[in-house]
Amino acid sequence: ELDIFRGEYMAIMGPSGSGKSTLLNLLGCLDRPTSGSLCLGDADVARMNDDQLSRIRASHIGFVFQSYNLIPQMNVVENIEVPLYYQGRITTAHRQRCHELADMVGLGDRIRHRPQQLSGGQQQRVALARSLANDPYFILADEPTGNLDSHTTGEILDLLGQLNAQGKTIII
């Protein structure tokens, strides 16, 4: 049994192939357990259909991937807005929030840049801001610093620490 509580900062460590990414995929409702249950609050997500799981992912979970997963044709703010598209709710207030998230991660002066115009660290900052767009219950970060140098790794980990200090649950 694994319990993760609101406001925790949890690091999952282990050798390659030990199931870290699989666990994150289960927690992120990307995969289903083959047995047992997986509860988010009182809801057993293991029993939900694909549409229900999509709604959970879109409204309650933020994802940060090692490979950034940014859309090359979109600029910084548009990439941050992506989770909101799945909820069908891009309003002026949401767009303003995405601009604020870009500022929060230090990219307010690069909002019109596309991913290929950014460094790896800047791309990961966009990915981190995107994970916050839907104001998720928790953030899943699968090796978010794996492609970054040590200085940029420290900056990303500092941002995650600040988010946790503000009450966000972080699972890395």
N, C-alpha and C positions, 0 to 999 in steps of 0.2 A: 504494500500500500504506500502511496505517495500522496502527501497532502501539501498543497502550496497555498499559502494564505495571502490575502491582500496586503500589499506593501512590502512583500519579501523581495530580496535580491538573491536569486539562486543561480549558482554556477554548476553546470553538469559537466563532469570531467571523466575522461577515460580514453583508452587507446583507440586508434582507428578501427572501425568495424564493431565497436562494442554496443552500438545502438543509440548513441546520443541524438543523432539526427532523426532516427525513427521515433524516439520519445518526443522530440519537438514536433514532428509531424502528427503524432497522436494528440498532443496537447493543443495543437493548432487546428484540429479537426480536418486535417488534410488526409489522414489515414484513419481507418477504423480498427479497433482492437479485434483480434480473432476470438478472444474470450474475455470475460470479466466485464467491468463497467468503467466508464469514464464520465465523471460528473463535473459540470461547470455550474457551481452553485448547487441547486437542487435538481437540475436537469441532467439526465443521463444522455449525453450526446452520442454514445455508442448505439443508441436505438433510434436516432433521428435519420430522416431521409436526406437526400442530397440537397434539396432546396432549403431545408431547415439548417443544415450544416453551413451552407453558403451564407445564410442570414447571420448565423453566429459569427462566422469569420469576418463578415463585412462590418458588423456592429460592435464586436467585443474583443477582437484580437488584432494586435499590431505585429507585423512581421518585418524582420531585418535579416537579409540573407547575405552570405559571404560574397556572392557575385553581384550584389546590388539590385539586379533585376529592374533596372530603369528602362523606360521606353525611349529609344534614341530620337524619335521624331518629336518628342515633347520637351518643353523647357522645364526648368526647376519647379516652378509653381504647378505646372500641369502634372508633373510626376507626383508631386505631393498630394494633389487632388484625386489621384486614381482610386483610392479606397472609397471616396465619396460617390464616384460614378456608380459603383455597385449598389449603393444605397439609393441612387436616384435623387440625390439632394445636393446639387451645387447651387448655392444661393450666394448673394453678395457677402453675407456674413461668413459663409464657409470659405469663400475665396479670400476674404480678409484674414481669416484664421490661418490659411495656408501661407499667406505672406508673412504672418507673425511667426509661424513655425520656421520658415526660411531664415528669418532674422535670428530666431533662437539658436539655430545651428550655425550661425555665422555666414549665411549665404544671401543676406538681404540685398547685397550689391550684385548678385549673379542670377537673379530670378529669371532672366530671359535667356540664360545660357542653356545649351543642350548638353546631355551627359558627356559627349565626346570632347566638349570644351572644358571639362572639369578634371581635376586630378582624382585619383582613386579615393583619397580621403574626403574630398568634396562630394564625390558621388555617394559615399557611404553616409555622409551627413544628410544628403537628400533622402536616402533610404530610411534613415532614422526619423527625419521629419515626417516622411510619408507614413511611417508606422504609427504616428501620433494623430494623424488627420481625423480618424474616426473616434478619438478619445477612448481608446480601448481599455478594457479591464486589465489587460496585461500585454507585455511585449515579449515576443519570442525572438531571440537573436541567435541565429545559427552561424557560429564562427564569424561574427561581424568584423573582426579585425584580421582575419586570415590573410588578406591580400594587401595589408597596409604595413608601412614601416613603423618602427618602434615609437617615434614621436607622434605620428597620427593615431596609432593604436592607443596611446595614452589619452589623446584628446577625445576619442570616441568613448573610451571607458569612463572618462570624466563626465561626459554628457550623460551616459547611462546612469552614473552615480547621482548626478544632479536630478535626473528624472525620478530615481528611486527616493531621493530625499524629499521630493515633492509628493510622494505617496504612490507612484507608479510601481506596479509589480513587474519585475524584470527577471526573465529566465534566459540564461545565456549558455 
